[in-house]
Amino acid sequence: MAWTSFPVPRLQGAIRAPGDKSCSHRALMFAGIAEGTSEISGLLEGEDVLNTAKAMAALGAVTTRTGDGRWSVKGVGRAGLRSPDAALDFGNSGTGSRLMMGLMSGYPINVEIIGDESLSKRPMNRVINPLEKMGARFEHDGRGMLPLRLHGSDKLTPIAFAPPQASAQVKSCVLLAGLNAVGKTVVTETRATRDHTERMLRGFGAEVGTASGEGTQNIVSIEGGQQLQAVDTAIPGDPSSAAFLIAAALISRSGGVIVEGIMSNETRDGFFQAAALMGADLGAEEMGDAAGERLIDMQGASSQLQGRAIPEELVASMIDEFPILAVLAAFAEGDTVVTGAEELRVKESDRIAAIVAMLRVNGVEVDETEDGFVVHGCGGPPPGGGLVETHHDHRIAMSALVMGTASQNPVSIDDAAMIATSYPAFMSHMAELGADIRET
């Protein structure tokens, strides 16, 4: 069913940020292989994360939901993961599937991995190739896509690996395989990607090395054979989900929004830096920490935005936020130029093509490039009135609905079901702020 977002005169309110999806995945995985029972609070209970919980249970961990966002996980400890009785279905989750492939590779188990239509089109060779060098084996149809079968080993060989693309998923996958390798595994990135894996592994008792290399290089290493220990941990708020609420405030005709408890991490704050460059009225207040991450309350208010060239050094720290940045660019005065974002071609959809189509169908001029796009801003509310094809991409869907709250005419999307994969409370949170989004 189509959903339509209607323009409203004002957005106002305060929302508690939902738990960070990246940290939620990792907390379940690390608790699942730890020695002892971990208590997790603030877990994001979207479909992607719940599929990771199901996978850990199928591999031998005991996962129990004890309340709203509260989970108890008894890890397998030194006994190790076991082969599941059935295929592990990761639905739409690239993070869950790729990180779990690394985690499972270090155990002598056989696992069939499947996903939905969108995930089955996403490239997996980027993690298959380094894992095969370490000693894992894979069976697939030759394209390096799901479905596939993994044959792990408890005698993996450590490697020194330089990912050809900046990807926290690839880095994390290799590090998690290295956790059970015989010796030290080293990953050298051309530029730093989100570091939740390193931070949370340390929280579970592992030693993880980090160093700077030449230029912008980031070097991360882990010694194999380390046993994680159970912890009690709270999941910080998701800056990627918060970006939609803050963006809605920035383009609103009046009002302001506070999003509470957002993770403040320099590998995840590119969107807010880019918005500030465009003249966004933003503010932040320190609010303590959770799971080794700083927390802030972020405020955003109606703003006159200016188009800007987005610095390429921000790309890795906002790779999931380009659809909503494009919405800001549509409302801005002048051109917004994005380059160096070719990774968007292999997300839940070809996000560059999907972003361009989303804007064009709503009357915004935009040029598509190989590694980005150029938005010719409307200097105010764009025409709107379009039906956006989401391509099963939750971030395209949410971005289009945010656009509709302040465009000249309503904006519709062809499907909203996939929003539940990452932000199940999105519709209710938007309604609480004053948005008018309805099934049509």
MITIZA-262771 format. One record per residue (C-alpha): residue number from 1; residue in one letter; x, y, z. Coordinates in steps of 0.25 Angstrom, whole numbers, padded with zeros to 4 digits, always signed. Example, Ala and Ser with C-alpha at 12.3 -4.5 7.8 and 13.67 -1.06 7.14 Angstrom:
2
(1, 'a', (+0049, -0018, +0031))
(2, 's', (+0055, -0004, +0029))
//
This chain:
440
(1, 'm', (+0000, +0000, +0000))
(2, 'a', (+0005, +0014, -0003))
(3, 'w', (+0007, +0024, +0008))
(4, 't', (+0006, +0039, +0006))
(5, 's', (+0012, +0050, +0014))
(6, 'f', (+0004, +0063, +0014))
(7, 'p', (+0010, +0077, +0017))
(8, 'v', (+0009, +0082, +0031))
(9, 'p', (+0011, +0097, +0036))
(10, 'r', (+0019, +0093, +0048))
(11, 'l', (+0028, +0081, +0054))
(12, 'q', (+0031, +0082, +0069))
(13, 'g', (+0034, +0073, +0080))
(14, 'a', (+0045, +0064, +0087))
(15, 'i', (+0047, +0049, +0083))
(16, 'r', (+0056, +0039, +0090))
(17, 'a', (+0065, +0033, +0079))
(18, 'p', (+0063, +0019, +0076))
(19, 'g', (+0075, +0009, +0079))
(20, 'd', (+0086, +0009, +0069))
(21, 'k', (+0085, -0002, +0059))
(22, 's', (+0100, -0004, +0057))
(23, 'c', (+0102, -0005, +0072))
(24, 's', (+0090, -0014, +0074))
(25, 'h', (+0095, -0024, +0064))
(26, 'r', (+0109, -0025, +0070))
(27, 'a', (+0103, -0026, +0085))
(28, 'l', (+0095, -0038, +0081))
(29, 'm', (+0107, -0044, +0074))
(30, 'f', (+0118, -0042, +0084))
(31, 'a', (+0108, -0046, +0096))
(32, 'g', (+0105, -0058, +0088))
(33, 'i', (+0119, -0063, +0088))
(34, 'a', (+0124, -0058, +0101))
(35, 'e', (+0126, -0066, +0114))
(36, 'g', (+0114, -0063, +0123))
(37, 't', (+0101, -0056, +0122))
(38, 's', (+0100, -0042, +0117))
(39, 'e', (+0088, -0032, +0120))
(40, 'i', (+0086, -0022, +0108))
(41, 's', (+0076, -0010, +0109))
(42, 'g', (+0072, +0000, +0099))
(43, 'l', (+0073, -0010, +0088))
(44, 'l', (+0067, -0006, +0074))
(45, 'e', (+0056, -0016, +0072))
(46, 'g', (+0055, -0015, +0057))
(47, 'e', (+0054, -0026, +0047))
(48, 'd', (+0069, -0026, +0044))
(49, 'v', (+0073, -0027, +0058))
(50, 'l', (+0063, -0037, +0062))
(51, 'n', (+0068, -0046, +0050))
(52, 't', (+0082, -0045, +0057))
(53, 'a', (+0076, -0050, +0070))
(54, 'k', (+0069, -0061, +0063))
(55, 'a', (+0082, -0065, +0057))
(56, 'm', (+0090, -0065, +0070))
(57, 'a', (+0080, -0074, +0076))
(58, 'a', (+0080, -0084, +0065))
(59, 'l', (+0095, -0084, +0067))
(60, 'g', (+0094, -0088, +0081))
(61, 'a', (+0093, -0075, +0089))
(62, 'v', (+0081, -0073, +0099))
(63, 't', (+0074, -0060, +0095))
(64, 't', (+0062, -0056, +0104))
(65, 'r', (+0054, -0043, +0102))
(66, 't', (+0052, -0038, +0117))
(67, 'g', (+0045, -0025, +0114))
(68, 'd', (+0044, -0013, +0104))
(69, 'g', (+0058, -0013, +0097))
(70, 'r', (+0063, -0021, +0109))
(71, 'w', (+0070, -0035, +0105))
(72, 's', (+0077, -0045, +0113))
(73, 'v', (+0088, -0053, +0105))
(74, 'k', (+0095, -0065, +0110))
(75, 'g', (+0107, -0067, +0101))
(76, 'v', (+0113, -0080, +0096))
(77, 'g', (+0126, -0077, +0102))
(78, 'r', (+0138, -0087, +0100))
(79, 'a', (+0128, -0097, +0095))
(80, 'g', (+0127, -0089, +0082))
(81, 'l', (+0116, -0087, +0072))
(82, 'r', (+0109, -0100, +0066))
(83, 's', (+0103, -0102, +0052))
(84, 'p', (+0089, -0098, +0052))
(85, 'd', (+0077, -0107, +0048))
(86, 'a', (+0072, -0098, +0037))
(87, 'a', (+0077, -0087, +0028))
(88, 'l', (+0079, -0074, +0035))
(89, 'd', (+0070, -0063, +0029))
(90, 'f', (+0076, -0049, +0030))
(91, 'g', (+0064, -0042, +0023))
(92, 'n', (+0069, -0028, +0018))
(93, 's', (+0081, -0027, +0026))
(94, 'g', (+0095, -0025, +0020))
(95, 't', (+0101, -0022, +0033))
(96, 'g', (+0095, -0035, +0040))
(97, 's', (+0099, -0044, +0029))
(98, 'r', (+0113, -0039, +0026))
(99, 'l', (+0117, -0038, +0041))
(100, 'm', (+0112, -0051, +0044))
(101, 'm', (+0119, -0057, +0032))
(102, 'g', (+0132, -0053, +0039))
(103, 'l', (+0128, -0057, +0053))
(104, 'm', (+0124, -0071, +0048))
(105, 's', (+0136, -0073, +0039))
(106, 'g', (+0144, -0076, +0052))
(107, 'y', (+0137, -0088, +0056))
(108, 'p', (+0136, -0102, +0050))
(109, 'i', (+0122, -0101, +0046))
(110, 'n', (+0113, -0101, +0033))
(111, 'v', (+0103, -0091, +0031))
(112, 'e', (+0093, -0087, +0019))
(113, 'i', (+0091, -0072, +0018))
(114, 'i', (+0079, -0066, +0012))
(115, 'g', (+0072, -0052, +0011))
(116, 'd', (+0061, -0045, +0004))
(117, 'e', (+0060, -0040, -0011))
(118, 's', (+0068, -0027, -0008))
(119, 'l', (+0079, -0034, +0001))
(120, 's', (+0081, -0045, -0010))
(121, 'k', (+0085, -0035, -0020))
(122, 'r', (+0096, -0028, -0011))
(123, 'p', (+0111, -0032, -0013))
(124, 'm', (+0117, -0042, -0003))
(125, 'n', (+0130, -0044, -0010))
(126, 'r', (+0136, -0032, -0003))
(127, 'v', (+0135, -0041, +0010))
(128, 'i', (+0136, -0055, +0004))
(129, 'n', (+0150, -0052, -0003))
(130, 'p', (+0157, -0048, +0010))
(131, 'l', (+0150, -0059, +0018))
(132, 'e', (+0154, -0070, +0008))
(133, 'k', (+0169, -0065, +0009))
(134, 'm', (+0167, -0068, +0024))
(135, 'g', (+0162, -0082, +0022))
(136, 'a', (+0147, -0081, +0021))
(137, 'r', (+0140, -0088, +0009))
(138, 'f', (+0128, -0083, +0002))
(139, 'e', (+0118, -0090, -0008))
(140, 'h', (+0110, -0080, -0017))
(141, 'd', (+0106, -0079, -0031))
(142, 'g', (+0118, -0071, -0035))
(143, 'r', (+0113, -0057, -0034))
(144, 'g', (+0117, -0056, -0019))
(145, 'm', (+0102, -0053, -0015))
(146, 'l', (+0092, -0060, -0006))
(147, 'p', (+0088, -0071, -0004))
(148, 'l', (+0101, -0077, +0000))
(149, 'r', (+0107, -0087, +0009))
(150, 'l', (+0119, -0085, +0018))
(151, 'h', (+0128, -0095, +0024))
(152, 'g', (+0136, -0089, +0036))
(153, 's', (+0149, -0094, +0042))
(154, 'd', (+0155, -0093, +0056))
(155, 'k', (+0169, -0092, +0050))
(156, 'l', (+0167, -0079, +0042))
(157, 't', (+0180, -0072, +0037))
(158, 'p', (+0182, -0057, +0040))
(159, 'i', (+0183, -0048, +0029))
(160, 'a', (+0188, -0033, +0026))
(161, 'f', (+0176, -0028, +0018))
(162, 'a', (+0174, -0014, +0012))
(163, 'p', (+0159, -0013, +0007))
(164, 'p', (+0158, -0007, -0007))
(165, 'q', (+0146, +0001, -0002))
(166, 'a', (+0143, +0009, +0011))
(167, 's', (+0134, -0001, +0018))
(168, 'a', (+0132, -0003, +0033))
(169, 'q', (+0124, -0016, +0030))
(170, 'v', (+0137, -0022, +0022))
(171, 'k', (+0146, -0017, +0033))
(172, 's', (+0138, -0023, +0044))
(173, 'c', (+0135, -0036, +0037))
(174, 'v', (+0150, -0038, +0036))
(175, 'l', (+0153, -0034, +0050))
(176, 'l', (+0142, -0044, +0055))
(177, 'a', (+0148, -0055, +0047))
(178, 'g', (+0162, -0051, +0053))
(179, 'l', (+0156, -0053, +0067))
(180, 'n', (+0158, -0068, +0065))
(181, 'a', (+0170, -0068, +0056))
(182, 'v', (+0183, -0073, +0060))
(183, 'g', (+0191, -0060, +0061))
(184, 'k', (+0189, -0045, +0058))
(185, 't', (+0180, -0040, +0048))
(186, 'v', (+0182, -0026, +0042))
(187, 'v', (+0172, -0017, +0034))
(188, 't', (+0178, -0005, +0028))
(189, 'e', (+0167, +0005, +0023))
(190, 't', (+0170, +0017, +0014))
(191, 'r', (+0161, +0025, +0023))
(192, 'a', (+0154, +0022, +0036))
(193, 't', (+0140, +0016, +0036))
(194, 'r', (+0131, +0015, +0048))
(195, 'd', (+0138, +0008, +0059))
(196, 'h', (+0127, +0002, +0067))
(197, 't', (+0133, -0012, +0066))
(198, 'e', (+0146, -0008, +0072))
(199, 'r', (+0139, +0000, +0084))
(200, 'm', (+0130, -0011, +0087))
(201, 'l', (+0140, -0023, +0086))
(202, 'r', (+0148, -0015, +0096))
(203, 'g', (+0136, -0014, +0105))
(204, 'f', (+0134, -0029, +0104))
(205, 'g', (+0149, -0031, +0109))
(206, 'a', (+0156, -0032, +0096))
(207, 'e', (+0169, -0025, +0093))
(208, 'v', (+0168, -0017, +0079))
(209, 'g', (+0180, -0009, +0074))
(210, 't', (+0178, +0004, +0066))
(211, 'a', (+0188, +0013, +0059))
(212, 's', (+0190, +0023, +0049))
(213, 'g', (+0197, +0020, +0036))
(214, 'e', (+0201, +0029, +0024))
(215, 'g', (+0192, +0040, +0021))
(216, 't', (+0178, +0037, +0025))
(217, 'q', (+0181, +0022, +0027))
(218, 'n', (+0174, +0015, +0039))
(219, 'i', (+0181, +0002, +0044))
(220, 'v', (+0173, -0008, +0053))
(221, 's', (+0178, -0021, +0058))
(222, 'i', (+0173, -0032, +0067))
(223, 'e', (+0180, -0044, +0073))
(224, 'g', (+0173, -0058, +0071))
(225, 'g', (+0169, -0067, +0082))
(226, 'q', (+0163, -0056, +0091))
(227, 'q', (+0150, -0060, +0099))
(228, 'l', (+0140, -0050, +0101))
(229, 'q', (+0133, -0048, +0115))
(230, 'a', (+0119, -0045, +0118))
(231, 'v', (+0115, -0030, +0121))
(232, 'd', (+0103, -0022, +0124))
(233, 't', (+0102, -0011, +0114))
(234, 'a', (+0093, +0000, +0109))
(235, 'i', (+0091, +0003, +0094))
(236, 'p', (+0093, +0018, +0090))
(237, 'g', (+0083, +0025, +0081))
(238, 'd', (+0084, +0023, +0066))
(239, 'p', (+0090, +0036, +0059))
(240, 's', (+0085, +0030, +0046))
(241, 's', (+0070, +0030, +0050))
(242, 'a', (+0072, +0043, +0058))
(243, 'a', (+0076, +0049, +0044))
(244, 'f', (+0062, +0048, +0039))
(245, 'l', (+0055, +0055, +0051))
(246, 'i', (+0066, +0066, +0051))
(247, 'a', (+0064, +0068, +0036))
(248, 'a', (+0049, +0069, +0037))
(249, 'a', (+0052, +0081, +0047))
(250, 'l', (+0062, +0088, +0038))
(251, 'i', (+0052, +0088, +0026))
(252, 's', (+0040, +0091, +0034))
(253, 'r', (+0032, +0104, +0032))
(254, 's', (+0034, +0107, +0047))
(255, 'g', (+0037, +0100, +0060))
(256, 'g', (+0048, +0091, +0065))
(257, 'v', (+0051, +0077, +0069))
(258, 'i', (+0060, +0071, +0080))
(259, 'v', (+0065, +0057, +0079))
(260, 'e', (+0070, +0051, +0092))
(261, 'g', (+0081, +0041, +0095))
(262, 'i', (+0088, +0041, +0081))
(263, 'm', (+0102, +0034, +0080))
(264, 's', (+0113, +0045, +0077))
(265, 'n', (+0124, +0038, +0069))
(266, 'e', (+0133, +0045, +0059))
(267, 't', (+0131, +0033, +0050))
(268, 'r', (+0116, +0035, +0050))
(269, 'd', (+0114, +0050, +0050))
(270, 'g', (+0116, +0054, +0036))
(271, 'f', (+0102, +0057, +0033))
(272, 'f', (+0101, +0067, +0044))
(273, 'q', (+0114, +0073, +0040))
(274, 'a', (+0109, +0074, +0025))
(275, 'a', (+0096, +0080, +0030))
(276, 'a', (+0104, +0091, +0038))
(277, 'l', (+0112, +0094, +0026))
(278, 'm', (+0098, +0097, +0019))
(279, 'g', (+0094, +0107, +0030))
(280, 'a', (+0086, +0098, +0039))
(281, 'd', (+0081, +0103, +0052))
(282, 'l', (+0087, +0092, +0061))
(283, 'g', (+0091, +0090, +0075))
(284, 'a', (+0096, +0079, +0084))
(285, 'e', (+0097, +0076, +0099))
(286, 'e', (+0106, +0066, +0106))
(287, 'm', (+0098, +0055, +0113))
(288, 'g', (+0108, +0044, +0118))
(289, 'd', (+0111, +0031, +0111))
(290, 'a', (+0107, +0017, +0108))
(291, 'a', (+0114, +0005, +0102))
(292, 'g', (+0127, +0013, +0101))
(293, 'e', (+0120, +0024, +0093))
(294, 'r', (+0118, +0039, +0096))
(295, 'l', (+0103, +0043, +0097))
(296, 'i', (+0097, +0056, +0093))
(297, 'd', (+0083, +0063, +0092))
(298, 'm', (+0082, +0069, +0078))
(299, 'q', (+0073, +0081, +0075))
(300, 'g', (+0069, +0085, +0061))
(301, 'a', (+0060, +0097, +0056))
(302, 's', (+0055, +0103, +0043))
(303, 's', (+0066, +0108, +0035))
(304, 'q', (+0070, +0115, +0022))
(305, 'l', (+0079, +0105, +0016))
(306, 'q', (+0090, +0108, +0005))
(307, 'g', (+0095, +0098, -0005))
(308, 'r', (+0110, +0093, -0002))
(309, 'a', (+0120, +0084, -0008))
(310, 'i', (+0120, +0072, +0002))
(311, 'p', (+0135, +0069, +0006))
(312, 'e', (+0139, +0055, +0002))
(313, 'e', (+0145, +0053, +0016))
(314, 'l', (+0131, +0053, +0022))
(315, 'v', (+0126, +0042, +0012))
(316, 'a', (+0130, +0030, +0021))
(317, 's', (+0123, +0036, +0033))
(318, 'm', (+0110, +0039, +0026))
(319, 'i', (+0109, +0028, +0016))
(320, 'd', (+0095, +0024, +0021))
(321, 'e', (+0090, +0038, +0022))
(322, 'f', (+0091, +0043, +0007))
(323, 'p', (+0076, +0041, +0004))
(324, 'i', (+0072, +0050, +0015))
(325, 'l', (+0084, +0060, +0012))
(326, 'a', (+0078, +0060, -0003))
(327, 'v', (+0065, +0065, +0003))
(328, 'l', (+0072, +0076, +0010))
(329, 'a', (+0079, +0080, -0003))
(330, 'a', (+0065, +0081, -0010))
(331, 'f', (+0060, +0091, +0000))
(332, 'a', (+0074, +0099, -0001))
(333, 'e', (+0078, +0111, -0009))
(334, 'g', (+0088, +0107, -0019))
(335, 'd', (+0095, +0094, -0023))
(336, 't', (+0099, +0083, -0014))
(337, 'v', (+0110, +0074, -0019))
(338, 'v', (+0113, +0060, -0015))
(339, 't', (+0125, +0053, -0020))
(340, 'g', (+0133, +0040, -0015))
(341, 'a', (+0120, +0033, -0011))
(342, 'e', (+0121, +0021, -0021))
(343, 'e', (+0118, +0012, -0009))
(344, 'l', (+0104, +0016, -0010))
(345, 'r', (+0102, +0008, -0023))
(346, 'v', (+0102, -0005, -0015))
(347, 'k', (+0094, -0002, -0003))
(348, 'e', (+0079, -0007, -0001))
(349, 's', (+0077, -0001, -0015))
(350, 'd', (+0086, +0007, -0024))
(351, 'r', (+0084, +0019, -0015))
(352, 'i', (+0090, +0029, -0025))
(353, 'a', (+0080, +0025, -0035))
(354, 'a', (+0069, +0024, -0025))
(355, 'i', (+0072, +0038, -0019))
(356, 'v', (+0072, +0044, -0033))
(357, 'a', (+0058, +0038, -0036))
(358, 'm', (+0052, +0042, -0023))
(359, 'l', (+0056, +0057, -0025))
(360, 'r', (+0052, +0057, -0040))
(361, 'v', (+0038, +0052, -0038))
(362, 'n', (+0036, +0063, -0028))
(363, 'g', (+0040, +0074, -0037))
(364, 'v', (+0055, +0076, -0033))
(365, 'e', (+0066, +0077, -0043))
(366, 'v', (+0077, +0068, -0040))
(367, 'd', (+0089, +0062, -0048))
(368, 'e', (+0094, +0048, -0046))
(369, 't', (+0109, +0045, -0047))
(370, 'e', (+0116, +0032, -0045))
(371, 'd', (+0120, +0034, -0031))
(372, 'g', (+0110, +0044, -0026))
(373, 'f', (+0100, +0055, -0031))
(374, 'v', (+0098, +0070, -0032))
(375, 'v', (+0085, +0075, -0026))
(376, 'h', (+0080, +0089, -0032))
(377, 'g', (+0073, +0094, -0020))
(378, 'c', (+0059, +0100, -0020))
(379, 'g', (+0062, +0111, -0010))
(380, 'g', (+0050, +0107, -0002))
(381, 'p', (+0039, +0096, -0003))
(382, 'p', (+0041, +0088, -0015))
(383, 'p', (+0028, +0085, -0023))
(384, 'g', (+0026, +0071, -0018))
(385, 'g', (+0014, +0063, -0023))
(386, 'g', (+0021, +0051, -0027))
(387, 'l', (+0020, +0036, -0025))
(388, 'v', (+0034, +0031, -0020))
(389, 'e', (+0038, +0016, -0024))
(390, 't', (+0046, +0012, -0011))
(391, 'h', (+0053, -0001, -0017))
(392, 'h', (+0051, -0008, -0004))
(393, 'd', (+0060, +0003, +0002))
(394, 'h', (+0056, +0008, +0016))
(395, 'r', (+0065, +0021, +0016))
(396, 'i', (+0059, +0025, +0002))
(397, 'a', (+0045, +0023, +0008))
(398, 'm', (+0047, +0031, +0021))
(399, 's', (+0054, +0042, +0013))
(400, 'a', (+0043, +0044, +0003))
(401, 'l', (+0032, +0044, +0015))
(402, 'v', (+0041, +0055, +0022))
(403, 'm', (+0041, +0063, +0009))
(404, 'g', (+0026, +0062, +0008))
(405, 't', (+0024, +0069, +0022))
(406, 'a', (+0029, +0083, +0016))
(407, 's', (+0028, +0082, +0001))
(408, 'q', (+0017, +0090, -0007))
(409, 'n', (+0009, +0077, -0010))
(410, 'p', (+0008, +0063, -0003))
(411, 'v', (+0019, +0053, -0006))
(412, 's', (+0016, +0038, -0007))
(413, 'i', (+0024, +0025, -0006))
(414, 'd', (+0020, +0012, -0012))
(415, 'd', (+0023, +0003, +0000))
(416, 'a', (+0026, +0006, +0015))
(417, 'a', (+0027, -0008, +0020))
(418, 'm', (+0043, -0008, +0020))
(419, 'i', (+0044, +0004, +0029))
(420, 'a', (+0042, -0006, +0040))
(421, 't', (+0055, -0012, +0037))
(422, 's', (+0063, -0001, +0044))
(423, 'y', (+0053, +0009, +0050))
(424, 'p', (+0040, +0002, +0054))
(425, 'a', (+0035, +0015, +0062))
(426, 'f', (+0037, +0024, +0050))
(427, 'm', (+0023, +0027, +0047))
(428, 's', (+0019, +0029, +0062))
(429, 'h', (+0030, +0038, +0065))
(430, 'm', (+0027, +0047, +0052))
(431, 'a', (+0013, +0047, +0056))
(432, 'e', (+0017, +0051, +0071))
(433, 'l', (+0024, +0063, +0064))
(434, 'g', (+0012, +0067, +0056))
(435, 'a', (+0014, +0061, +0043))
(436, 'd', (+0002, +0056, +0035))
(437, 'i', (+0006, +0043, +0028))
(438, 'r', (-0005, +0033, +0024))
(439, 'e', (-0007, +0020, +0016))
(440, 't', (-0014, +0024, +0003))
//
